[in-house]
Amino acid sequence: MPDNRFAAIAHGIARATALAACATLLTALPAEAVIEELTQAGYRLKQEHGFLPNQYFLVFEPVV
């Protein structure tokens, strides 16, 4: 079976800085919302990385 993964990288609302707040709030999606939606779509969170400033990096894999 192939090792399929899905990654989501985005600005989180809680992590928005004052300078980027206006632009970020227009497009920001909380990590919790992404996790919930992808869980309902048949994926599970495999990894969460914190090396990107003011962003989240989530890696999902399909539930088999």
PyMOL Python script that loads the backbone (N, CA, C, O; Angstrom):
from pymol import cmd

cmd.read_pdbstr("""\
ATOM      1  N   MET A   1       0.847  -1.175   0.000  1.00  0.00           N
ATOM      2  CA  MET A   1       0.000   0.000   0.000  1.00  0.00           C
ATOM      3  C   MET A   1       0.895   1.242   0.000  1.00  0.00           C
ATOM      4  O   MET A   1       1.846   1.313   0.778  1.00  0.00           O
ATOM      5  N   PRO A   2       0.604   2.216  -0.860  1.00  0.00           N
ATOM      6  CA  PRO A   2       1.406   3.445  -0.882  1.00  0.00           C
ATOM      7  C   PRO A   2       1.310   4.217   0.430  1.00  0.00           C
ATOM      8  O   PRO A   2       0.328   4.119   1.165  1.00  0.00           O
ATOM      9  N   ASP A   3       2.350   4.976   0.693  1.00  0.00           N
ATOM     10  CA  ASP A   3       2.393   5.794   1.906  1.00  0.00           C
ATOM     11  C   ASP A   3       1.833   7.181   1.580  1.00  0.00           C
ATOM     12  O   ASP A   3       2.593   8.132   1.395  1.00  0.00           O
ATOM     13  N   ASN A   4       0.504   7.295   1.510  1.00  0.00           N
ATOM     14  CA  ASN A   4      -0.154   8.554   1.174  1.00  0.00           C
ATOM     15  C   ASN A   4      -0.231   9.466   2.382  1.00  0.00           C
ATOM     16  O   ASN A   4      -0.507   9.024   3.497  1.00  0.00           O
ATOM     17  N   ARG A   5       0.018  10.759   2.142  1.00  0.00           N
ATOM     18  CA  ARG A   5      -0.091  11.762   3.205  1.00  0.00           C
ATOM     19  C   ARG A   5      -0.686  13.033   2.623  1.00  0.00           C
ATOM     20  O   ARG A   5      -0.660  13.260   1.414  1.00  0.00           O
ATOM     21  N   PHE A   6      -1.220  13.853   3.514  1.00  0.00           N
ATOM     22  CA  PHE A   6      -1.787  15.147   3.155  1.00  0.00           C
ATOM     23  C   PHE A   6      -1.230  16.158   4.141  1.00  0.00           C
ATOM     24  O   PHE A   6      -1.294  15.935   5.350  1.00  0.00           O
ATOM     25  N   ALA A   7      -0.689  17.258   3.656  1.00  0.00           N
ATOM     26  CA  ALA A   7      -0.127  18.278   4.542  1.00  0.00           C
ATOM     27  C   ALA A   7      -0.913  19.575   4.413  1.00  0.00           C
ATOM     28  O   ALA A   7      -1.321  19.960   3.318  1.00  0.00           O
ATOM     29  N   ALA A   8      -1.119  20.241   5.541  1.00  0.00           N
ATOM     30  CA  ALA A   8      -1.780  21.544   5.573  1.00  0.00           C
ATOM     31  C   ALA A   8      -0.848  22.529   6.260  1.00  0.00           C
ATOM     32  O   ALA A   8      -0.434  22.317   7.400  1.00  0.00           O
ATOM     33  N   ILE A   9      -0.523  23.603   5.561  1.00  0.00           N
ATOM     34  CA  ILE A   9       0.323  24.656   6.118  1.00  0.00           C
ATOM     35  C   ILE A   9      -0.453  25.957   5.994  1.00  0.00           C
ATOM     36  O   ILE A   9      -0.843  26.348   4.893  1.00  0.00           O
ATOM     37  N   ALA A  10      -0.677  26.623   7.106  1.00  0.00           N
ATOM     38  CA  ALA A  10      -1.469  27.859   7.066  1.00  0.00           C
ATOM     39  C   ALA A  10      -1.205  28.701   8.296  1.00  0.00           C
ATOM     40  O   ALA A  10      -0.638  28.233   9.283  1.00  0.00           O
ATOM     41  N   HIS A  11      -1.624  29.941   8.219  1.00  0.00           N
ATOM     42  CA  HIS A  11      -1.577  30.833   9.377  1.00  0.00           C
ATOM     43  C   HIS A  11      -2.733  30.478  10.300  1.00  0.00           C
ATOM     44  O   HIS A  11      -3.862  30.289   9.845  1.00  0.00           O
ATOM     45  N   GLY A  12      -2.456  30.388  11.581  1.00  0.00           N
ATOM     46  CA  GLY A  12      -3.508  30.153  12.554  1.00  0.00           C
ATOM     47  C   GLY A  12      -3.982  31.472  13.136  1.00  0.00           C
ATOM     48  O   GLY A  12      -3.189  32.404  13.271  1.00  0.00           O
ATOM     49  N   ILE A  13      -5.242  31.569  13.479  1.00  0.00           N
ATOM     50  CA  ILE A  13      -5.794  32.804  14.033  1.00  0.00           C
ATOM     51  C   ILE A  13      -5.091  33.178  15.328  1.00  0.00           C
ATOM     52  O   ILE A  13      -4.731  34.340  15.519  1.00  0.00           O
ATOM     53  N   ALA A  14      -4.892  32.231  16.209  1.00  0.00           N
ATOM     54  CA  ALA A  14      -4.283  32.516  17.507  1.00  0.00           C
ATOM     55  C   ALA A  14      -2.830  32.945  17.372  1.00  0.00           C
ATOM     56  O   ALA A  14      -2.295  33.596  18.270  1.00  0.00           O
ATOM     57  N   ARG A  15      -2.188  32.594  16.276  1.00  0.00           N
ATOM     58  CA  ARG A  15      -0.772  32.899  16.107  1.00  0.00           C
ATOM     59  C   ARG A  15      -0.530  34.132  15.240  1.00  0.00           C
ATOM     60  O   ARG A  15       0.621  34.470  14.961  1.00  0.00           O
ATOM     61  N   ALA A  16      -1.569  34.792  14.820  1.00  0.00           N
ATOM     62  CA  ALA A  16      -1.410  35.961  13.951  1.00  0.00           C
ATOM     63  C   ALA A  16      -0.708  37.088  14.700  1.00  0.00           C
ATOM     64  O   ALA A  16      -1.027  37.369  15.855  1.00  0.00           O
ATOM     65  N   THR A  17       0.244  37.725  14.040  1.00  0.00           N
ATOM     66  CA  THR A  17       0.937  38.854  14.653  1.00  0.00           C
ATOM     67  C   THR A  17       0.148  40.131  14.395  1.00  0.00           C
ATOM     68  O   THR A  17      -0.738  40.146  13.540  1.00  0.00           O
ATOM     69  N   ALA A  18       0.449  41.181  15.107  1.00  0.00           N
ATOM     70  CA  ALA A  18      -0.270  42.448  14.944  1.00  0.00           C
ATOM     71  C   ALA A  18      -0.113  42.992  13.530  1.00  0.00           C
ATOM     72  O   ALA A  18      -1.077  43.508  12.964  1.00  0.00           O
ATOM     73  N   LEU A  19       1.081  42.889  12.944  1.00  0.00           N
ATOM     74  CA  LEU A  19       1.304  43.408  11.596  1.00  0.00           C
ATOM     75  C   LEU A  19       0.520  42.645  10.536  1.00  0.00           C
ATOM     76  O   LEU A  19       0.036  43.238   9.572  1.00  0.00           O
ATOM     77  N   ALA A  20       0.395  41.355  10.709  1.00  0.00           N
ATOM     78  CA  ALA A  20      -0.278  40.532   9.712  1.00  0.00           C
ATOM     79  C   ALA A  20      -1.723  40.251  10.071  1.00  0.00           C
ATOM     80  O   ALA A  20      -2.392  39.496   9.366  1.00  0.00           O
ATOM     81  N   ALA A  21      -2.217  40.830  11.134  1.00  0.00           N
ATOM     82  CA  ALA A  21      -3.548  40.489  11.638  1.00  0.00           C
ATOM     83  C   ALA A  21      -4.648  40.727  10.619  1.00  0.00           C
ATOM     84  O   ALA A  21      -5.508  39.864  10.446  1.00  0.00           O
ATOM     85  N   CYS A  22      -4.651  41.851   9.949  1.00  0.00           N
ATOM     86  CA  CYS A  22      -5.728  42.150   8.999  1.00  0.00           C
ATOM     87  C   CYS A  22      -5.774  41.128   7.874  1.00  0.00           C
ATOM     88  O   CYS A  22      -6.829  40.552   7.609  1.00  0.00           O
ATOM     89  N   ALA A  23      -4.657  40.896   7.215  1.00  0.00           N
ATOM     90  CA  ALA A  23      -4.621  39.940   6.111  1.00  0.00           C
ATOM     91  C   ALA A  23      -4.842  38.522   6.604  1.00  0.00           C
ATOM     92  O   ALA A  23      -5.534  37.742   5.951  1.00  0.00           O
ATOM     93  N   THR A  24      -4.270  38.181   7.738  1.00  0.00           N
ATOM     94  CA  THR A  24      -4.377  36.826   8.261  1.00  0.00           C
ATOM     95  C   THR A  24      -5.798  36.498   8.678  1.00  0.00           C
ATOM     96  O   THR A  24      -6.283  35.401   8.404  1.00  0.00           O
ATOM     97  N   LEU A  25      -6.465  37.418   9.328  1.00  0.00           N
ATOM     98  CA  LEU A  25      -7.824  37.142   9.792  1.00  0.00           C
ATOM     99  C   LEU A  25      -8.791  36.923   8.643  1.00  0.00           C
ATOM    100  O   LEU A  25      -9.812  36.257   8.811  1.00  0.00           O
ATOM    101  N   LEU A  26      -8.483  37.471   7.485  1.00  0.00           N
ATOM    102  CA  LEU A  26      -9.346  37.257   6.328  1.00  0.00           C
ATOM    103  C   LEU A  26      -9.211  35.846   5.774  1.00  0.00           C
ATOM    104  O   LEU A  26     -10.145  35.328   5.163  1.00  0.00           O
ATOM    105  N   THR A  27      -8.061  35.223   5.981  1.00  0.00           N
ATOM    106  CA  THR A  27      -7.817  33.907   5.398  1.00  0.00           C
ATOM    107  C   THR A  27      -7.470  32.837   6.419  1.00  0.00           C
ATOM    108  O   THR A  27      -7.344  31.668   6.053  1.00  0.00           O
ATOM    109  N   ALA A  28      -7.314  33.193   7.680  1.00  0.00           N
ATOM    110  CA  ALA A  28      -6.848  32.245   8.692  1.00  0.00           C
ATOM    111  C   ALA A  28      -7.910  31.209   9.029  1.00  0.00           C
ATOM    112  O   ALA A  28      -9.106  31.500   9.046  1.00  0.00           O
ATOM    113  N   LEU A  29      -7.454  30.018   9.292  1.00  0.00           N
ATOM    114  CA  LEU A  29      -8.310  28.915   9.701  1.00  0.00           C
ATOM    115  C   LEU A  29      -7.629  28.247  10.887  1.00  0.00           C
ATOM    116  O   LEU A  29      -6.465  27.861  10.785  1.00  0.00           O
ATOM    117  N   PRO A  30      -8.324  28.102  12.005  1.00  0.00           N
ATOM    118  CA  PRO A  30      -7.691  27.472  13.165  1.00  0.00           C
ATOM    119  C   PRO A  30      -7.273  26.030  12.859  1.00  0.00           C
ATOM    120  O   PRO A  30      -7.973  25.312  12.146  1.00  0.00           O
ATOM    121  N   ALA A  31      -6.138  25.620  13.399  1.00  0.00           N
ATOM    122  CA  ALA A  31      -5.660  24.252  13.204  1.00  0.00           C
ATOM    123  C   ALA A  31      -6.701  23.241  13.661  1.00  0.00           C
ATOM    124  O   ALA A  31      -6.855  22.184  13.049  1.00  0.00           O
ATOM    125  N   GLU A  32      -7.412  23.562  14.732  1.00  0.00           N
ATOM    126  CA  GLU A  32      -8.435  22.649  15.248  1.00  0.00           C
ATOM    127  C   GLU A  32      -9.525  22.389  14.211  1.00  0.00           C
ATOM    128  O   GLU A  32     -10.036  21.273  14.115  1.00  0.00           O
ATOM    129  N   ALA A  33      -9.882  23.408  13.437  1.00  0.00           N
ATOM    130  CA  ALA A  33     -10.908  23.249  12.400  1.00  0.00           C
ATOM    131  C   ALA A  33     -10.406  22.350  11.278  1.00  0.00           C
ATOM    132  O   ALA A  33     -11.160  21.525  10.759  1.00  0.00           O
ATOM    133  N   VAL A  34      -9.136  22.503  10.898  1.00  0.00           N
ATOM    134  CA  VAL A  34      -8.548  21.663   9.860  1.00  0.00           C
ATOM    135  C   VAL A  34      -8.510  20.214  10.327  1.00  0.00           C
ATOM    136  O   VAL A  34      -8.865  19.306   9.576  1.00  0.00           O
ATOM    137  N   ILE A  35      -8.081  20.000  11.563  1.00  0.00           N
ATOM    138  CA  ILE A  35      -8.010  18.643  12.114  1.00  0.00           C
ATOM    139  C   ILE A  35      -9.391  18.011  12.147  1.00  0.00           C
ATOM    140  O   ILE A  35      -9.549  16.850  11.770  1.00  0.00           O
ATOM    141  N   GLU A  36     -10.385  18.756  12.588  1.00  0.00           N
ATOM    142  CA  GLU A  36     -11.753  18.228  12.665  1.00  0.00           C
ATOM    143  C   GLU A  36     -12.290  17.867  11.282  1.00  0.00           C
ATOM    144  O   GLU A  36     -12.866  16.794  11.101  1.00  0.00           O
ATOM    145  N   GLU A  37     -12.107  18.749  10.315  1.00  0.00           N
ATOM    146  CA  GLU A  37     -12.610  18.491   8.961  1.00  0.00           C
ATOM    147  C   GLU A  37     -11.937  17.276   8.330  1.00  0.00           C
ATOM    148  O   GLU A  37     -12.606  16.434   7.730  1.00  0.00           O
ATOM    149  N   LEU A  38     -10.613  17.183   8.464  1.00  0.00           N
ATOM    150  CA  LEU A  38      -9.911  16.061   7.854  1.00  0.00           C
ATOM    151  C   LEU A  38     -10.178  14.754   8.587  1.00  0.00           C
ATOM    152  O   LEU A  38     -10.170  13.692   7.964  1.00  0.00           O
ATOM    153  N   THR A  39     -10.411  14.805   9.884  1.00  0.00           N
ATOM    154  CA  THR A  39     -10.799  13.607  10.632  1.00  0.00           C
ATOM    155  C   THR A  39     -12.135  13.090  10.116  1.00  0.00           C
ATOM    156  O   THR A  39     -12.310  11.887   9.923  1.00  0.00           O
ATOM    157  N   GLN A  40     -13.067  13.996   9.896  1.00  0.00           N
ATOM    158  CA  GLN A  40     -14.375  13.607   9.359  1.00  0.00           C
ATOM    159  C   GLN A  40     -14.268  13.078   7.932  1.00  0.00           C
ATOM    160  O   GLN A  40     -15.110  12.295   7.493  1.00  0.00           O
ATOM    161  N   ALA A  41     -13.233  13.507   7.206  1.00  0.00           N
ATOM    162  CA  ALA A  41     -13.034  13.064   5.827  1.00  0.00           C
ATOM    163  C   ALA A  41     -12.245  11.760   5.740  1.00  0.00           C
ATOM    164  O   ALA A  41     -11.970  11.283   4.639  1.00  0.00           O
ATOM    165  N   GLY A  42     -11.877  11.174   6.882  1.00  0.00           N
ATOM    166  CA  GLY A  42     -11.201   9.887   6.875  1.00  0.00           C
ATOM    167  C   GLY A  42      -9.688   9.940   7.021  1.00  0.00           C
ATOM    168  O   GLY A  42      -8.996   8.994   6.644  1.00  0.00           O
ATOM    169  N   TYR A  43      -9.170  11.033   7.561  1.00  0.00           N
ATOM    170  CA  TYR A  43      -7.735  11.163   7.812  1.00  0.00           C
ATOM    171  C   TYR A  43      -7.480  11.270   9.303  1.00  0.00           C
ATOM    172  O   TYR A  43      -8.370  11.627  10.075  1.00  0.00           O
ATOM    173  N   ARG A  44      -6.247  10.955   9.700  1.00  0.00           N
ATOM    174  CA  ARG A  44      -5.847  11.168  11.093  1.00  0.00           C
ATOM    175  C   ARG A  44      -4.555  11.976  11.102  1.00  0.00           C
ATOM    176  O   ARG A  44      -3.723  11.868  10.201  1.00  0.00           O
ATOM    177  N   LEU A  45      -4.415  12.785  12.143  1.00  0.00           N
ATOM    178  CA  LEU A  45      -3.221  13.611  12.289  1.00  0.00           C
ATOM    179  C   LEU A  45      -2.034  12.717  12.607  1.00  0.00           C
ATOM    180  O   LEU A  45      -2.050  11.982  13.595  1.00  0.00           O
ATOM    181  N   LYS A  46      -1.007  12.778  11.773  1.00  0.00           N
ATOM    182  CA  LYS A  46       0.190  11.963  11.983  1.00  0.00           C
ATOM    183  C   LYS A  46       1.305  12.778  12.628  1.00  0.00           C
ATOM    184  O   LYS A  46       1.989  12.283  13.524  1.00  0.00           O
ATOM    185  N   GLN A  47       1.499  14.025  12.182  1.00  0.00           N
ATOM    186  CA  GLN A  47       2.573  14.869  12.708  1.00  0.00           C
ATOM    187  C   GLN A  47       2.109  16.316  12.760  1.00  0.00           C
ATOM    188  O   GLN A  47       1.271  16.748  11.969  1.00  0.00           O
ATOM    189  N   GLU A  48       2.669  17.044  13.699  1.00  0.00           N
ATOM    190  CA  GLU A  48       2.459  18.484  13.771  1.00  0.00           C
ATOM    191  C   GLU A  48       3.818  19.128  13.998  1.00  0.00           C
ATOM    192  O   GLU A  48       4.504  18.815  14.971  1.00  0.00           O
ATOM    193  N   HIS A  49       4.209  20.029  13.096  1.00  0.00           N
ATOM    194  CA  HIS A  49       5.509  20.683  13.178  1.00  0.00           C
ATOM    195  C   HIS A  49       5.331  22.128  13.628  1.00  0.00           C
ATOM    196  O   HIS A  49       4.345  22.774  13.274  1.00  0.00           O
ATOM    197  N   GLY A  50       6.273  22.629  14.400  1.00  0.00           N
ATOM    198  CA  GLY A  50       6.190  23.984  14.910  1.00  0.00           C
ATOM    199  C   GLY A  50       7.342  24.872  14.481  1.00  0.00           C
ATOM    200  O   GLY A  50       7.599  25.893  15.120  1.00  0.00           O
ATOM    201  N   PHE A  51       8.046  24.506  13.408  1.00  0.00           N
ATOM    202  CA  PHE A  51       9.220  25.281  13.022  1.00  0.00           C
ATOM    203  C   PHE A  51       8.907  26.490  12.143  1.00  0.00           C
ATOM    204  O   PHE A  51       9.791  27.311  11.902  1.00  0.00           O
ATOM    205  N   LEU A  52       7.680  26.618  11.661  1.00  0.00           N
ATOM    206  CA  LEU A  52       7.306  27.779  10.853  1.00  0.00           C
ATOM    207  C   LEU A  52       6.740  28.863  11.762  1.00  0.00           C
ATOM    208  O   LEU A  52       5.790  28.604  12.500  1.00  0.00           O
ATOM    209  N   PRO A  53       7.293  30.061  11.726  1.00  0.00           N
ATOM    210  CA  PRO A  53       6.785  31.118  12.609  1.00  0.00           C
ATOM    211  C   PRO A  53       5.372  31.543  12.217  1.00  0.00           C
ATOM    212  O   PRO A  53       5.076  31.750  11.041  1.00  0.00           O
ATOM    213  N   ASN A  54       4.522  31.668  13.205  1.00  0.00           N
ATOM    214  CA  ASN A  54       3.147  32.142  13.035  1.00  0.00           C
ATOM    215  C   ASN A  54       2.296  31.266  12.121  1.00  0.00           C
ATOM    216  O   ASN A  54       1.284  31.724  11.590  1.00  0.00           O
ATOM    217  N   GLN A  55       2.698  30.009  11.932  1.00  0.00           N
ATOM    218  CA  GLN A  55       1.949  29.101  11.073  1.00  0.00           C
ATOM    219  C   GLN A  55       1.898  27.717  11.713  1.00  0.00           C
ATOM    220  O   GLN A  55       2.684  27.397  12.604  1.00  0.00           O
ATOM    221  N   TYR A  56       0.963  26.913  11.242  1.00  0.00           N
ATOM    222  CA  TYR A  56       0.971  25.510  11.635  1.00  0.00           C
ATOM    223  C   TYR A  56       1.261  24.659  10.412  1.00  0.00           C
ATOM    224  O   TYR A  56       0.989  25.059   9.280  1.00  0.00           O
ATOM    225  N   PHE A  57       1.817  23.479  10.655  1.00  0.00           N
ATOM    226  CA  PHE A  57       2.176  22.533   9.603  1.00  0.00           C
ATOM    227  C   PHE A  57       1.689  21.180  10.099  1.00  0.00           C
ATOM    228  O   PHE A  57       2.298  20.582  10.986  1.00  0.00           O
ATOM    229  N   LEU A  58       0.601  20.703   9.529  1.00  0.00           N
ATOM    230  CA  LEU A  58      -0.031  19.460   9.953  1.00  0.00           C
ATOM    231  C   LEU A  58       0.114  18.415   8.857  1.00  0.00           C
ATOM    232  O   LEU A  58      -0.072  18.724   7.680  1.00  0.00           O
ATOM    233  N   VAL A  59       0.440  17.194   9.226  1.00  0.00           N
ATOM    234  CA  VAL A  59       0.554  16.098   8.271  1.00  0.00           C
ATOM    235  C   VAL A  59      -0.465  15.036   8.661  1.00  0.00           C
ATOM    236  O   VAL A  59      -0.512  14.595   9.809  1.00  0.00           O
ATOM    237  N   PHE A  60      -1.275  14.634   7.696  1.00  0.00           N
ATOM    238  CA  PHE A  60      -2.331  13.649   7.920  1.00  0.00           C
ATOM    239  C   PHE A  60      -2.081  12.418   7.068  1.00  0.00           C
ATOM    240  O   PHE A  60      -1.423  12.487   6.030  1.00  0.00           O
ATOM    241  N   GLU A  61      -2.613  11.288   7.521  1.00  0.00           N
ATOM    242  CA  GLU A  61      -2.586  10.063   6.738  1.00  0.00           C
ATOM    243  C   GLU A  61      -3.993   9.492   6.707  1.00  0.00           C
ATOM    244  O   GLU A  61      -4.771   9.705   7.636  1.00  0.00           O
ATOM    245  N   PRO A  62      -4.326   8.766   5.642  1.00  0.00           N
ATOM    246  CA  PRO A  62      -5.668   8.195   5.571  1.00  0.00           C
ATOM    247  C   PRO A  62      -5.850   7.090   6.603  1.00  0.00           C
ATOM    248  O   PRO A  62      -4.920   6.341   6.900  1.00  0.00           O
ATOM    249  N   VAL A  63      -7.054   7.000   7.140  1.00  0.00           N
ATOM    250  CA  VAL A  63      -7.399   5.915   8.054  1.00  0.00           C
ATOM    251  C   VAL A  63      -7.777   4.728   7.179  1.00  0.00           C
ATOM    252  O   VAL A  63      -8.662   4.826   6.329  1.00  0.00           O
ATOM    253  N   VAL A  64      -7.101   3.615   7.396  1.00  0.00           N
ATOM    254  CA  VAL A  64      -7.356   2.432   6.561  1.00  0.00           C
ATOM    255  C   VAL A  64      -8.208   1.447   7.310  1.00  0.00           C
ATOM    256  O   VAL A  64      -8.535   0.385   6.780  1.00  0.00           O
TER     257      VAL A  64
END
""", "prot")
cmd.dss("prot")
cmd.show_as("cartoon", "prot")
cmd.util.cbc("prot")
cmd.orient("prot")
